């Protein structure tokens, strides 16, 4: 039994590679907590999570002051037990983003450690359903981008073999969203998927109205049309349109996903490993979704989600948004529009530790023994 002897903590604040805007916000920075766990055999595992500009300091203090000290001396292979103990220890702050983001960094590090010690890539250790998954791109579809540029980006993605393109919606009037999306559909034809994302920007009535307006464009989905805690509104919307309704990036508990699926409030699950609390709860949500015959199309974190989408039978797409290029050596393998699961043992992230160290914020660089 190898016990946890040391935990190294860092946080890097990454600047997005392109301007990212949606119906409610701009994505101006990506605070990236990084956790490295060393066991008594000398083996290490590294995990990470993210914010979109706020809360990173709170995540780090939760890790430093409350979560990581509890792990010293624990059997590193008891991942389920550790996850539940840490969740219970923070029950006064759950369910919520700060706690889930902190738990995700720890849990992912433990899975990386386990996979490396078993000499297996994560996607095989966690299930091994397939070794590649189709890609769709989001980077060219932000809300501020003009229609001509949306069309050009979608055509370029199609030429590269991508399955589809995501276009943000939520312009002041529905006619603007319709015009932008109609131009993309006319350019790419009927065999290419168009995903849309409202980022929780609509009321129920407005979402129903816009879904009806967009119906003939044969959209792959409308993502986060309503506030994430409005399950009743999603039930009403999902029952009123044939366009699939996608949810999940803003849910932080497996029980929230259960409610959505039980009540018929969604058609696609976009569970995010960095927000649900790690790989342990991510897999539970994915398997529950399979029982409801619902596909999983994880949100963001493509470098990690490629392994998880390939681990489960109902992993349908990986979302292309480059995140870690400045902190890694080898990148996610993309060929003919598919993301390939990494073959190296662990979660498949090739950290450039010189780059990580040079960009780490000194205030949040800690060693816990």
C-alpha angles and dihedrals in degrees: 000000000000113000127207108259105168140016122196118200130197138160126206122191108214124196112224113251093231135023107275121199134162139170095291111020152006120249100226104160141008115218106201119196111201123197124191118190122198121195132202091267089060092249119140137205127189129204135174145182136183151222128207096236110309136063100033094119090051091050091051094049090050090052095044100041105032119010110038097047088059091059100058109111095015123129101260092212094062092086098153093050093047093048093052093044092053093045091052092046088059097039091128090063099039140129093042148101100258095054094042093050090051093047090049094059092051096043093048090051091053092051090048089052093048094048093049093050090049090045092234133125112243095247091060095041091051096047115303100226096155141340100234139034133197118259132221123186131231102171095089098045107069119142097250093054115108121241096252091055091047089055094047092050093048092050091050091049091049091051089054091054099256115157096226150331130246119223121193116233132195105098112160093265129033091231089067093055090046094052093049094047094043090055091052092047092049090052101045098037130219099301097067124080122238115198121191132201127197096179093221091302103134139074116232094258093047092048091052091047094050094044089055091048091052096042098106093055090074094227120197089225149324107239126210096345093166138029107293094238093056099094093157091054091051090051090054093045096044090052093051101054139049090214109100116251115220124201140161117087091097098044119101105184136058087226092061089055089048091056093049092050097042092050096045092244097141143028100200130039118215100184111178117212091210093055105034091059104265143304094311096065092032091064092048091054092047093051092046089052090053089057088057092045089244121145122232117227104172122217121243123318092093093173090063102027093059088070094046095045088052092047095063132057095231098048099126110170143008117218114231110223112134108228114157105037093117092052103041141066111210115030135219109290113244123184129166092345096311129114111220122215112243117255098209118100114265132029091322101244112138100206118204096215094191089057092045092050094046092051099040117116107242094218090063100039105110141159119208123193 
